[in-house]
Amino acid sequence: MKKLLYTILFFGFLSTLSAQDLTTLVKGTIVDRTTGTPLEGVNFRIEDNASTAQSNASGKFSLQVPVGRHKLIATSTGYTSFSQEVLAIAGKEFTINISLSPSVEQLQEVEIESSSITDELAGQRSLTIEKTLRIPANYLDPVRAVTAYPGVVVANDQGNSIIVRGNSPNGLSWKLNGVDIVNPNHLSNAGTFSDKPMANGGGVNIISGQMIDKTDFYTGQLPTAYGNSLAGIIDMSLREGNKQKFEYTAQASLIGMDVAAVGPLGKNENTSFLVNYRYSTVGLLSKLGIDFGDETITFQDLSFHLNHRSNKGVVFSLFGFWGASKNDFAAKAPVDLEEEKDQYDINYKSSTGAFGANISIPLGPGKLSGAIAYSATEQSRKSEMDQSSYFPGVFVRTDNYDQSNALLSSKLDYSLALTDQVSWQMGVNANLIDNSVDAYKHITYFNPVFGYDQTLNGTNDKLLLQPYTNFQVQLSPKFSFDAGVRYVNYTFNSTSAVEPRASASYKTGEKSSLTASYALISQMQIPQMYAVNKNLELTKSHHIDLSHAMLFENDVQLKTGLYYQKLFDVPIGSDSLFSALNFLEGIPPFDLVSNGEGKNYGIDATVEKQFFNKNYLLVGASYYKSTYKGYDRVERSTRFDGNYTFSAIHGKEWTKQTKQRTIGLNTRLLYLGGMRQSEVLEEGSKLVGETMYDMGNPYSRKLSDYFRIDLRLSFRKNKPGYTRTFAIDIQNLTNQQNEAYQYYDRVQAKTVMKYHLGIIPVLVYRVDF
């Protein structure tokens, strides 16, 4: 009887533990945005809870809060207020680092719902990793997540290369912790027509979502400290680790198997580490003997971040990543041929890595920041026709492509507050570049038997130097202005540009603002272009943006914008209608000159409701035009002129507090204007042995509009010391056939339409402890 009584009492105690409210810590550091100096006495509170705290002399704070979603608000006299959503789970402490901007209104502590309407530039979006997780079927990839915003679409479902405001994905640039890096993606040939690697994008980001704190995404207007990008910049920031306790995450999904560890280094609670390793699930199952057919895809990656934050505001970090991927396709027997690709043995492989360091030091009335990083990628694609597939005609027997990109990037920046209303920034970016491309194609004729070769070889290696300076002026509580200039010089061919930047913001109300901006931005060419003509100019672009932001009740924010982009010094064919604005991958023509032009203009709107009160909403829509001019000076649509985008995401959660479990349902609807392509010339394609397009009337065919519904169903269970999450994402729930591109297939002897991906279920199981 005693044993039975003890057993009942024991399980009753466990039941009480599981039913009680679980709590965790929300903590971090708060500093002055301009000087980096820790701020003491900043008030913190959780909107729907009694938890409050103040930052200490080192700027550190912590609050004990129940698990669940909360709104963290920070206020301080003389500074703008700050608010952000917090998802607190058992087994993990939530760490956040905050920078506050000085406010002209210094007489009292002012609390508003959000300061984000004044913190972001026109065309700037900031995505936390938690916000990324809300969007269904994004493979935990922040790049795919930005397609939730207007004017941003993926070039192909198989990859994360994005088209921004009608610009080619080649116009995108990548940063990690604020410093330039090479393309950080596995399988950069994913979703391309020629199956060759692109300059930007790939199948999945090498840096796992477990590592990322937030992603700043810029389109149009760029801060003066940013450059060398015509379409946009993706700046990923790695999160800091917990400096007091060890924490772990294990995750299994269709994409990969992840394990992550985080914890303190040393005894002073100022240093932490974060490390993540991932191996592709398909690759792991293949090693166990499971056959996935003729094509196998594998990848693995390792990322790390070491961070030290002193009590006086000095921040130092080391970071890096490495990733390897490969894709092998085996040719089929002649009797099993279904399409042209089946005739070839194709082997693609890539290796990409980066290592870097950041430092930020409060210095006098300002802050000195520096960073250096080395990143490199090697990619190779070998395609050889199987000998048993030979038959009379013309065909490409061998098609090999090798590309390497290495980048030693550095930056040095000093910003200071000259007065309470005026701040100044100056700095320099210096990138040592070493790029090469080596392409070889052998065309074989049978009847009569002969062949010929096509080759492309080239390197571009020199210094890209970009000094800059910028002033920010708060003229009144309602009006602010900033202006700067950036100089660009590429020593490879002595091309340069002077880039003025300016923007003005006016608070039209307590919770609304209007911003107008202008920027001249230039970008160097991708390696294939310089391999053809070493003397090409930097392509340049005038950007004009006008945006309005308004905050309503219940955390609903509306952003609208108008933009105009005028491109010039674009590489085009001297006697063909080729333009670099339409280029993705492969080999450009050999007659390039920098005489082309282009225009992108449009209007967009975004409505977003934060995930408070168990609901989340993000709706974005845009209408745009994207055109170019070739050597004949006739204005035509670019291949990316889809004209309109619409995206709607809704999230809802149901929480059973007594059982500490939450069920979530997230849905996304995408409706996009179809991209464009040139008509296939069947007779010409038969003669040359590969697809031949009508380049006398380029991109005249508009593909059908794109429609897709995605769904995410999740279950989160908090337990003492750990949290389990199970989710299923379904991409393209209705299995819609969306047109991707047309080509001439020699095996089928006809023009064939290729489609984007059909329905794909992605299971995810995650444990945080």
C-alpha positions in Angstrom: 0.0 0.0 0.0 2.9 2.4 0.8 4.5 1.7 -2.6 1.1 2.4 -4.3 0.7 5.6 -2.4 4.2 6.8 -3.2 3.6 6.0 -6.9 0.3 8.0 -6.9 2.0 10.9 -5.2 5.0 10.8 -7.6 2.9 10.9 -10.8 0.6 13.5 -9.2 3.7 15.7 -8.7 4.8 15.2 -12.3 1.3 16.1 -13.5 1.4 19.3 -11.4 4.8 20.2 -13.0 3.5 19.7 -16.5 0.3 21.7 -15.8 1.9 24.7 -14.1 2.9 27.7 -16.1 6.4 27.3 -17.5 8.7 30.3 -17.7 11.9 31.3 -19.4 14.3 34.3 -19.5 14.1 37.1 -22.1 17.4 38.9 -21.9 19.9 40.9 -23.9 21.9 44.1 -24.2 20.9 47.6 -25.3 23.2 50.2 -26.8 23.2 53.6 -28.5 22.9 53.0 -32.2 25.4 55.6 -33.2 28.1 55.2 -30.5 27.6 51.6 -29.5 27.8 52.7 -25.8 25.7 50.5 -23.4 22.6 52.3 -22.1 21.8 52.1 -18.4 18.3 52.6 -17.0 16.3 51.7 -20.1 12.9 50.4 -19.0 11.7 47.0 -20.3 8.3 45.5 -20.0 6.1 42.7 -21.4 2.9 44.2 -22.7 0.6 41.4 -21.6 2.5 40.5 -18.4 3.6 42.2 -15.2 7.3 41.5 -16.0 9.5 44.6 -15.9 13.2 45.3 -15.8 15.8 48.0 -16.2 19.2 47.7 -18.0 22.3 47.9 -15.8 25.5 49.9 -16.4 26.6 47.3 -19.0 23.3 47.7 -20.9 22.2 44.1 -19.9 18.7 43.2 -18.9 16.6 40.1 -18.2 12.9 39.3 -17.6 11.3 36.1 -16.4 8.2 35.5 -18.6 5.8 32.6 -19.2 6.3 30.6 -22.4 4.4 31.9 -25.3 4.2 35.0 -27.6 4.8 38.4 -26.0 5.5 41.9 -27.0 8.7 43.3 -25.5 8.8 47.1 -25.2 11.8 49.2 -24.4 11.6 53.0 -23.5 14.2 55.5 -22.4 14.2 59.3 -22.0 15.9 60.9 -25.0 15.5 57.8 -27.3 13.0 56.5 -29.6 11.1 53.5 -28.2 11.4 49.9 -29.4 9.1 47.0 -29.6 9.5 43.4 -30.9 7.6 40.2 -30.8 9.1 37.5 -28.6 8.4 33.8 -28.8 9.5 32.3 -25.5 9.8 28.5 -25.4 10.8 26.0 -22.6 14.4 24.9 -22.7 15.6 28.0 -24.5 16.3 31.5 -23.3 15.4 34.3 -25.7 18.4 36.6 -26.4 18.0 39.9 -28.1 20.4 42.8 -28.7 18.8 46.2 -29.3 20.1 49.5 -30.7 18.2 52.7 -29.9 18.3 55.9 -31.8 18.4 59.3 -30.1 15.2 61.3 -30.2 14.8 65.1 -30.5 11.9 64.8 -28.0 14.0 64.4 -24.9 11.8 66.0 -22.3 9.9 62.8 -21.5 9.9 59.1 -22.1 7.6 58.5 -25.0 6.0 55.1 -25.6 4.6 54.2 -29.0 3.5 50.9 -30.5 6.5 50.5 -32.8 9.4 52.5 -34.1 9.9 50.4 -37.2 8.1 52.8 -39.5 10.9 55.3 -39.0 13.9 52.9 -38.6 13.6 51.3 -42.1 14.6 52.9 -45.3 12.3 52.8 -48.4 12.5 49.3 -49.7 14.1 47.9 -46.5 12.7 44.8 -44.8 14.0 43.1 -41.7 13.2 39.4 -41.1 13.8 37.7 -37.8 14.3 33.9 -38.0 11.0 33.5 -36.1 9.2 35.5 -38.8 10.9 33.3 -41.4 9.4 30.2 -39.7 5.9 31.5 -40.0 5.9 31.4 -43.8 5.0 27.9 -45.0 7.1 25.9 -47.5 10.2 28.2 -47.4 12.6 25.4 -46.3 13.7 27.5 -43.3 15.4 29.7 -45.9 15.3 33.5 -45.3 15.8 34.2 -49.0 12.7 32.3 -49.9 10.9 34.1 -47.1 11.4 37.5 -48.7 9.1 36.4 -51.6 6.3 37.2 -49.2 6.9 40.9 -49.9 5.7 42.7 -53.1 7.8 42.7 -56.2 9.9 39.7 -55.2 9.5 36.3 -56.9 11.7 33.2 -57.3 13.1 32.6 -60.7 12.2 28.9 -60.3 10.7 26.8 -57.5 13.7 24.5 -57.4 16.0 27.4 -56.2 16.1 30.5 -54.1 17.4 32.9 -56.8 15.0 35.9 -56.6 13.8 38.5 -59.1 13.5 41.9 -57.3 11.4 44.6 -59.0 12.0 43.1 -62.4 15.8 42.9 -62.0 17.9 39.8 -62.8 19.0 37.7 -59.8 22.5 38.5 -61.0 21.9 42.0 -59.6 21.8 40.7 -56.0 24.6 40.9 -53.5 25.3 38.9 -50.3 26.6 40.0 -46.9 27.2 38.1 -43.6 27.5 40.1 -40.4 27.7 43.2 -42.6 30.7 42.1 -44.8 30.6 41.0 -48.4 30.7 37.2 -49.2 30.4 35.0 -52.3 27.1 33.3 -53.1 26.3 31.2 -49.9 24.1 28.6 -51.4 24.2 24.9 -52.2 23.5 23.7 -55.7 23.6 27.0 -57.5 22.6 25.2 -60.7 19.1 24.4 -59.2 16.3 25.6 -61.4 18.3 27.0 -64.3 17.5 26.2 -67.9 21.0 25.1 -68.8 21.7 23.4 -65.5 24.7 25.6 -65.1 25.5 27.6 -61.9 24.3 31.1 -61.4 26.1 34.0 -59.7 23.4 34.3 -57.0 21.0 31.8 -55.5 20.8 28.0 -55.3 18.8 25.1 -54.0 19.1 26.0 -50.3 21.1 28.4 -48.2 24.3 26.9 -46.7 23.8 28.8 -43.5 21.1 27.0 -41.6 18.2 28.9 -40.1 19.3 27.7 -36.7 22.2 30.2 -37.0 20.5 33.3 -38.2 19.2 36.1 -35.9 17.8 38.3 -38.6 18.1 39.1 -42.3 18.1 42.7 -43.6 16.8 42.8 -47.2 17.3 46.0 -49.2 15.7 46.9 -52.5 16.0 50.3 -54.3 17.5 52.9 -52.0 20.6 51.6 -50.2 22.3 53.1 -47.2 25.5 54.9 -48.2 27.5 52.2 -46.5 26.1 49.6 -49.0 26.9 49.3 -52.7 27.7 47.1 -55.7 24.2 45.9 -56.2 21.5 46.8 -58.7 18.7 44.6 -57.5 19.1 44.3 -53.8 21.2 43.2 -50.8 20.7 40.3 -48.5 22.6 40.9 -45.2 22.3 38.0 -42.8 23.3 38.5 -39.1 24.2 35.5 -37.0 22.7 35.3 -33.6 24.6 35.4 -30.4 24.8 32.4 -28.2 23.7 32.1 -24.6 26.5 33.4 -22.4 25.2 31.7 -19.2 24.0 28.2 -20.1 24.3 25.5 -22.7 21.4 24.9 -25.1 20.9 22.4 -27.9 18.6 21.9 -30.9 18.1 18.8 -33.0 15.9 18.9 -36.1 15.0 16.5 -38.8 13.2 17.4 -42.1 13.0 16.5 -45.7 15.8 19.1 -46.3 18.3 17.9 -43.8 19.3 16.7 -40.4 20.4 19.5 -38.1 22.2 19.6 -34.8 23.1 22.9 -33.1 24.8 23.7 -29.8 25.2 27.0 -28.0 26.7 28.0 -24.8 29.2 30.1 -22.8 33.0 30.2 -23.2 35.0 31.3 -20.2 33.8 32.3 -16.7 33.0 36.0 -17.2 29.7 35.4 -19.0 30.7 37.7 -21.9 31.6 35.1 -24.5 29.5 32.5 -26.3 29.7 30.0 -29.1 27.1 28.8 -31.6 27.7 25.9 -34.0 25.4 24.0 -36.4 26.0 20.9 -38.6 23.5 19.7 -41.3 23.5 16.8 -43.6 20.9 16.4 -46.4 18.2 13.8 -45.6 18.2 12.5 -49.2 22.0 12.1 -49.1 21.8 10.3 -45.8 19.1 7.9 -47.0 21.1 7.3 -50.2 24.1 6.2 -48.1 21.8 3.7 -46.3 21.0 2.1 -49.7 17.7 3.7 -50.6 17.5 4.3 -54.4 16.1 7.6 -55.5 16.3 6.9 -59.2 18.7 8.3 -61.8 19.5 11.5 -60.0 21.0 11.8 -56.5 21.4 15.1 -54.6 23.5 15.5 -51.5 24.9 18.3 -49.4 26.3 19.0 -46.0 27.4 22.2 -44.2 28.9 23.5 -41.0 28.5 27.0 -39.5 29.8 28.6 -36.4 29.8 32.0 -34.5 31.9 33.0 -31.6 30.9 36.3 -29.9 32.4 38.4 -27.1 30.6 41.4 -25.7 32.4 43.4 -23.0 30.7 45.4 -20.2 32.0 48.6 -21.9 30.3 47.9 -25.3 33.2 46.3 -27.2 31.9 43.5 -29.5 34.1 41.0 -31.2 33.1 38.0 -33.2 34.5 35.2 -35.3 32.3 33.5 -37.8 32.4 31.0 -40.7 30.7 28.4 -42.7 31.6 25.6 -45.1 29.3 23.7 -47.4 29.6 21.0 -50.1 27.0 19.7 -52.5 26.8 17.5 -55.5 24.2 16.4 -58.0 24.8 13.2 -60.2 22.5 12.1 -63.0 23.0 8.8 -64.8 22.2 8.4 -68.5 19.5 5.9 -69.4 19.6 3.1 -71.8 18.5 4.0 -75.3 15.2 2.0 -74.9 14.4 4.0 -71.8 14.9 7.5 -73.2 12.1 9.9 -72.4 13.7 13.3 -72.8 16.9 14.8 -74.1 18.5 14.9 -70.6 18.3 11.1 -70.4 21.1 10.8 -72.9 23.7 12.4 -70.6 25.9 11.5 -67.6 25.9 14.8 -65.6 28.0 15.5 -62.6 27.8 18.7 -60.6 29.7 19.5 -57.5 30.5 22.6 -55.5 32.4 23.6 -52.4 31.9 27.0 -50.6 33.4 28.4 -47.4 34.0 31.6 -45.5 35.8 32.8 -42.4 35.6 36.3 -41.0 35.8 38.5 -38.0 33.9 41.7 -36.8 34.8 44.2 -34.1 32.9 47.2 -32.8 34.5 49.6 -30.3 32.9 52.7 -28.7 35.4 55.4 -29.3 35.0 58.9 -28.0 31.6 60.3 -29.1 31.3 57.6 -31.8 31.8 54.0 -32.7 34.6 52.3 -34.7 33.6 49.2 -36.6 35.7 46.9 -38.7 35.3 43.5 -40.4 37.3 41.2 -42.7 36.3 38.0 -44.3 37.6 35.5 -46.9 35.1 33.5 -48.8 35.4 31.3 -51.9 33.4 28.9 -54.0 34.5 26.2 -56.6 31.9 24.8 -58.9 32.1 22.3 -61.7 29.6 20.7 -64.0 30.5 17.9 -66.4 28.1 16.7 -69.0 28.9 13.8 -71.4 26.6 12.0 -73.8 26.5 8.3 -73.3 28.0 6.6 -76.4 25.0 4.2 -76.7 22.7 7.2 -77.3 24.4 8.4 -80.5 22.2 8.6 -83.5 22.3 10.5 -86.8 22.0 14.3 -86.5 23.6 17.1 -84.6 24.0 17.1 -80.8 26.1 18.5 -78.0 28.4 15.6 -77.0 30.3 17.4 -74.2 29.3 20.4 -72.2 31.6 21.3 -69.3 31.6 24.4 -67.1 33.9 25.4 -64.3 33.8 28.5 -62.2 35.6 29.8 -59.1 35.0 32.9 -57.1 37.2 34.1 -54.3 36.7 37.3 -52.2 38.8 38.9 -49.5 36.5 41.6 -48.3 37.1 44.2 -45.6 35.4 47.3 -44.2 36.3 50.1 -41.8 33.7 52.5 -40.5 33.5 55.3 -38.0 30.2 56.9 -36.9 29.7 59.6 -34.3 27.2 62.0 -32.9 28.3 65.6 -33.7 25.3 67.0 -31.8 22.0 65.7 -30.5 20.6 66.2 -33.9 23.5 65.5 -36.3 25.5 62.3 -36.8 28.2 61.6 -39.3 29.6 58.4 -40.7 32.6 57.6 -42.9 34.2 54.4 -44.0 35.6 52.3 -46.8 35.0 48.9 -48.3 37.9 47.2 -50.0 37.3 43.9 -51.8 40.1 41.9 -53.4 38.5 39.8 -56.1 39.7 36.7 -57.9 37.1 35.2 -60.3 37.6 32.8 -63.2 35.4 30.9 -65.6 36.2 28.0 -68.0 33.6 26.7 -70.3 34.0 24.0 -73.0 31.3 22.6 -75.4 31.9 20.1 -78.2 29.3 19.9 -81.0 29.2 16.7 -83.1 27.7 16.2 -86.5 26.9 12.8 -87.9 26.4 12.7 -91.7 29.0 13.8 -92.5 31.0 13.1 -89.3 32.8 16.1 -87.9 32.7 18.4 -84.9 33.8 21.7 -83.5 34.4 23.3 -80.1 33.1 26.4 -78.2 35.2 27.7 -75.4 35.1 30.6 -72.9 38.0 31.3 -70.6 38.6 34.4 -68.5 39.6 35.8 -65.2 39.0 39.1 -63.4 41.1 39.7 -60.3 41.8 43.1 -58.8 40.6 45.5 -56.1 37.1 47.0 -55.8 37.6 50.1 -53.6 34.5 51.9 -52.2 35.0 54.8 -49.7 31.9 56.7 -48.5 30.7 59.4 -46.1 27.2 60.2 -44.9 25.4 62.8 -42.7 22.1 62.3 -40.8 20.3 65.4 -39.5 17.2 65.4 -37.3 15.9 68.9 -38.1 12.8 68.6 -35.9 10.8 66.0 -34.1 9.0 65.4 -37.4 11.6 66.0 -40.1 14.9 64.2 -40.7 17.3 64.2 -43.6 20.4 62.3 -44.6 22.8 62.7 -47.5 26.0 61.0 -48.5 28.3 60.0 -51.4 30.1 56.8 -52.3 33.0 56.4 -54.7 33.5 53.1 -56.6 36.7 52.1 -58.4 37.5 48.7 -59.9 41.2 48.5 -60.7 40.7 45.5 -63.0 39.9 47.8 -65.9 40.0 51.2 -64.2 36.3 51.8 -64.2 34.8 54.0 -61.6 31.6 55.9 -60.4 30.6 58.6 -58.0 27.3 57.7 -56.3 25.3 60.5 -54.5 22.7 59.3 -52.0 19.9 61.4 -50.2 16.7 60.8 -48.4 14.2 62.8 -46.4 11.6 61.6 -43.9 8.6 63.5 -42.5 6.3 62.3 -39.7 2.8 63.1 -41.1 1.3 62.0 -37.8 2.0 60.3 -34.5 2.0 56.9 -36.2 2.7 57.7 -39.9 5.7 58.8 -41.9 6.6 59.8 -45.5 10.0 59.1 -47.0 11.5 60.2 -50.3 14.9 59.0 -51.5 17.4 59.1 -54.4 20.5 57.0 -55.0 22.9 56.4 -57.8 24.1 52.8 -57.5 26.6 50.9 -59.7 27.7 47.2 -59.9 30.6 45.4 -61.5 29.8 42.6 -64.0 29.7 38.9 -63.3 32.7 36.8 -64.5 31.2 35.6 -67.7 30.8 39.2 -69.0 34.4 40.1 -68.3 35.6 36.9 -69.9 34.0 38.2 -73.1 35.1 41.9 -72.8 37.5 43.1 -70.1 36.7 46.7 -70.8 33.0 46.7 -69.8 31.9 49.6 -67.7 30.2 49.3 -64.3 26.5 49.1 -64.8 24.8 52.1 -63.1 21.3 52.8 -62.0 19.3 55.9 -60.8 16.9 54.9 -58.0 14.0 57.1 -56.9 11.7 55.8 -54.1 8.7 57.4 -52.4 7.2 55.4 -49.5 4.5 56.0 -46.8 4.1 54.0 -43.6 1.2 54.0 -41.2 0.6 52.2 -37.9 -3.0 51.4 -37.0 -4.6 49.9 -33.9 -4.0 46.2 -33.1 -0.5 46.3 -34.5 -1.5 46.6 -38.1 1.0 48.4 -40.3 0.5 49.6 -43.9 3.4 50.4 -46.2 3.0 51.8 -49.7 5.6 52.8 -52.2 6.3 54.1 -55.7 9.7 53.5 -57.3 11.6 54.3 -60.5 14.9 52.7 -61.6 16.8 53.9 -64.7 19.7 51.6 -65.7 22.5 52.5 -68.1 25.9 51.3 -69.2 24.4 47.9 -69.5 26.3 45.2 -71.5 24.5 44.4 -74.7 25.3 42.8 -78.1 26.8 45.2 -80.6 24.7 43.7 -83.4 22.3 41.5 -81.5 19.4 42.0 -79.1 21.2 40.5 -76.2 21.1 42.4 -72.9 22.8 41.5 -69.5 19.5 42.5 -67.9 18.0 39.3 -69.2 20.9 37.0 -68.4 21.0 34.3 -65.8 23.6 31.7 -66.5 25.7 30.2 -69.3 27.8 31.9 -71.9 27.0 35.4 -73.2 27.7 36.5 -76.9 31.2 37.6 -77.7 30.3 41.1 -79.1 29.4 42.9 -75.8 29.5 46.7 -75.4 28.4 48.9 -72.5 25.7 50.8 -74.4 22.5 49.3 -73.1 19.7 50.8 -71.0 16.8 49.6 -68.9 13.8 50.8 -66.7 12.0 49.3 -63.8 9.1 51.2 -62.2 6.0 50.3 -60.2 3.9 50.6 -57.1 3.6 48.2 -54.1 1.8 47.9 -50.9 2.1 45.7 -47.8 -0.3 45.2 -44.9 1.2 43.4 -41.9 -0.3 42.5 -38.5 2.1 41.2 -35.9 1.5 37.8 -34.3 -0.1 39.1 -31.2 -3.5 37.9 -30.0 -2.8 34.6 -31.7 -3.2 35.9 -35.3 -0.7 37.0 -38.0 -1.3 38.6 -41.4 1.0 39.6 -44.2 -0.4 40.7 -47.5 1.7 42.2 -50.3 0.8 43.4 -53.8 2.6 45.2 -56.6 2.3 46.3 -60.2 5.5 46.9 -62.1 7.1 47.2 -65.6 10.6 46.0 -66.5 12.0 47.0 -69.9 15.3 47.2 -71.7 16.9 48.6 -74.9 19.3 46.7 -77.1 21.5 48.0 -79.9 18.5 49.0 -82.0 17.2 51.3 -79.2 13.8 49.7 -79.2 12.2 49.4 -75.8 11.1 45.8 -75.0 10.0 43.8 -72.0 12.7 42.0 -70.1 12.4 38.3 -69.5 11.5 39.2 -65.8 8.6 41.5 -66.7 5.8 39.6 -64.9 3.8 42.9 -64.3 2.2 42.0 -61.0 2.6 40.0 -57.7 0.2 39.2 -54.9 1.0 37.3 -51.8 -1.2 36.7 -48.7 -0.1 34.9 -45.6 -2.3 34.2 -42.6 -1.2 32.5 -39.4 -3.4 31.4 -36.4 -2.5 29.7 -33.2 -4.6 27.8 -30.6 -2.9 27.4 -27.2 -4.0 25.1 -24.4 -2.3 26.8 -21.5 -3.0 24.0 -18.9 -1.2 21.5 -21.2 1.4 23.9 -22.5 0.7 23.0 -26.1 0.1 25.1 -29.2 -1.4 24.2 -32.6 -0.6 26.5 -35.5 -2.0 26.8 -39.0 -0.2 29.0 -41.6 -1.4 29.4 -45.2 0.1 31.3 -48.1 -1.4 32.2 -51.5 0.8 33.3 -54.3 -0.5 34.8 -57.6 2.2 36.1 -59.9 2.3 37.4 -63.5 4.1 34.9 -65.8 7.7 35.5 -66.8 8.6 35.9 -70.4 10.6 33.9 -72.9 11.4 33.9 -76.6 9.6 31.6 -79.0 11.4 28.3 -79.8 12.4 27.9 -83.5 11.9 24.2 -84.0 13.5 23.8 -87.5 16.6 25.8 -86.4 16.8 23.8 -83.2 16.9 20.5 -85.2 19.8 21.9 -87.4 22.0 23.1 -84.5 21.3 20.2 -82.1 20.1 22.4 -79.2 17.3 24.8 -78.5 17.3 27.8 -80.7 15.1 30.8 -79.8 13.8 33.7 -81.9 16.2 36.4 -80.8 14.9 38.7 -83.5 11.8 39.2 -81.4 13.1 38.4 -77.9 10.8 37.6 -74.8 7.7 38.1 -76.8 5.9 35.2 -75.2 4.4 35.7 -71.8 4.0 32.5 -69.8 0.8 31.8 -68.0 0.2 33.4 -64.6 1.6 31.6 -61.6 -0.7 30.4 -58.8 0.2 28.4 -55.7 -1.2 27.7 -52.2 1.1 26.6 -49.4 0.1 25.2 -46.0 1.9 24.7 -42.7 0.4 22.8 -39.8 2.5 22.7 -36.6 2.3 21.4 -33.1 4.4 22.8 -30.3 4.6 21.2 -26.8 6.5 22.9 -23.9 7.8 20.6 -21.2 10.0 21.4 -18.2 13.5 21.8 -19.8 12.6 21.3 -23.4 10.2 22.0 -26.3 9.1 19.7 -29.1 7.8 21.0 -32.4 6.3 18.9 -35.2 5.2 20.5 -38.5 4.2 19.5 -42.0 4.7 22.0 -44.8 2.9 21.4 -48.1 4.2 23.3 -51.1 1.7 23.7 -54.0 -1.2 22.2 -52.1 -3.4 22.0 -55.2 -0.6 20.5 -57.4 -0.9 23.4 -59.8 1.1 23.1 -63.1 2.9 26.5 -63.4 4.8 27.1 -66.6 8.6 27.6 -66.2 10.1 27.6 -69.7 9.9 25.9 -73.1 12.7 24.2 -75.0 13.2 21.9 -78.0 13.7 18.3 -77.0 15.7 16.3 -79.5 14.6 12.9 -78.2 10.9 13.9 -78.3 11.5 15.9 -81.5 9.2 18.7 -80.4 8.9 21.8 -78.3 8.3 20.9 -74.7 6.9 23.0 -71.8 8.7 22.5 -68.4 6.8 23.2 -65.2 7.6 24.4 -61.7 7.5 21.9 -58.9 4.2 20.1 -58.1 2.9 19.2 -54.6 5.8 18.6 -52.1 5.2 17.7 -48.5 8.0 18.6 -46.0 7.9 17.0 -42.5 9.8 18.7 -39.7 10.5 17.5 -36.2 12.5 19.7 -33.8 13.5 19.5 -30.2 14.9 22.5 -28.3 16.5 21.8 -24.9 
